[in-house]
Amino acid sequence: MTILVEPASGITVIVDINVDGDAASTGRASTVDLPAMTAPSALADRVRLLLGAGDTTILIGGTGPDGLVVLRYRAAIWSEALECTVAELYVVPDRRGRGLGRALMELAIDQARGHGADYVDPGTSEDDVVARKLYESLGFTNREKPPDGPIMYVYEREL
């Protein structure tokens, strides 16, 4: 299992995508199952935009690449530190269950801490039992006051 680390513009970024060119030029992004709207060139454009904003870290692992985690940072209201949201954790189906998701999340936690965050918030659906088990094994909770407080919910609405 390989996790690549490259600093870029003062932001810690772990990527296999050529941020200055398009993803097709590396041949890497097309190996990941991407949503239909994200052709490799469109993904490269989004990656450039996110990285250019300075509030995003992308970690890519495996030789395919086989997985990624996208971290987004924002100022916190109850702390002087940053909050970090796991915007995406994805491992290609045939590489799941081999520890890559765990390795990416462990590195993500370290990166978030190093970036100045004091919280990391991953999200998943109720039926994604594997992701929930991973997050809980890494110390995450969905309880307001662990261990027996009320369950926390996150809501979203498409605009």
N, C-alpha and C positions, 0 to 999 in steps of 0.2 A: 504494500500500500504506500503510495507516494503522496505527500502533500507539499505543494510548491509554495515557497514564500518569496515574494519580491516586493521591496518598498517602491512606491511610486508617488511622487509629488508630496511627500510627507504623510501620505495615507498608507497604512499597511494594507496591501492588497495581495491576494493570492489568486492569480488568474492564469489561465492558459489561452486567453483570448487576446489577440493583438489589439490593444486599445487604440493604437494610432491608425490601424487599417481596419479591414472588416474581418469578421469571424471566419469567413470562408477561406481566408488566406492561411489560417493556421490548420484548417481541417479538423479542429477540435470540437467546436460548438455543435456541429451537425451530428455528433455521436450521442448527444443527450436527447432524450424524448422531450421536446419542447412543445409548449402550447401551440396550436395551429397558427396564431397570429405572430409567432416569433420565429420567423425564418432566421437563419444565421446572420444575415446582414442587418435585419431589424434588431436582433439581440445585441449585436455589436454596437449599434446606435444607442440602445438603451443603456448598455454598460458604460459607454463613454459619457452619456448624460449623468448617470448616477455617480460615477467616479469623479466627474468634473465638479459636482455640487459639493464634494468634500464630506458628506455625511454618511457614506456607504463604504462598507468593507465586503469584499467578495472572496470567499474561500472556496477553492476548487481542489478536489482530491481524486486520486486514482490516475491511471495512465490513459483513460479513455477520452476525456475525463469521465469519471464514474459517479461523481456527486458534487454537490455544491451547497453552500450556506451563504445567504445574503443577510448582512447585518446593517440596520439603519439606526443612526444615532440622532437624539434630540435632547434639548435641555429639559431637565426635570423640574417639576413644580415644588416638590417637597424636599429637594436635595440640591446642593450646588453641583453635584456630579451630573453626568449624562445618563439617560436611559438608553437601552439598546433593545431594539425589536428584531427578532429573527423573522425577516420578511419571507424567507423561503429556506427550507431544508429539503433537499431532494437527492435520492440515490437511485440510479437506474435499477430497474427490477431484478436483473440477474446478478447484481452485486449486493443486494440487501442481505442482511443477516451475517455479514462478514466483518462487522466492526467499523466500516467506513463512516456511517452516520455518527457513531459515538466519537470517533477520532475527529471528525469535523466539528461536532458540538463542543468537545473538550478544547479544541483550538479556538473555537469561536468565543468561549467563555474567557480564555486567556487574552485574546485579542480585545474583547470588550473591556476587560479590566484594564489592560494597557492603554486603551483609548480614553480612559477616564470615566467609564460607566460604572454605576453601582447597582444596576439591575439589568437583567437580561430577561426579556419576555418572549418566549416562543408561543406559538398558537397551533392548535390542530383540531380536528373534528372529533366528536365523541367516538365515532366508529374506527378511528385510526389508533387501535389499541397498541400497535407496535411503537408508534411515535410517542404515545402517552407513557408507555413503559420506559422508553429510553429517557424521556425528560425527567420522569420521577426518579429513575436510577441515578440521574445526575444531580439530584437535589431540588428540582423544581417542584412546585406545588400549585394546585388549583384551589387552595383553601385560603380564605381571607386571614384567618388567624390559626395557623397550623397547630396541632394536627387535626383538630375537630371543628374548626370554624366553618362558616357557610361556604359553599362552592362558589368560586368566582366565574362569571360569564363574560365573554367578550362578544359584542354585537357588531355587525357591520351592515352597511346599506350601500348598494350601488347607486351612484349619482349620474 
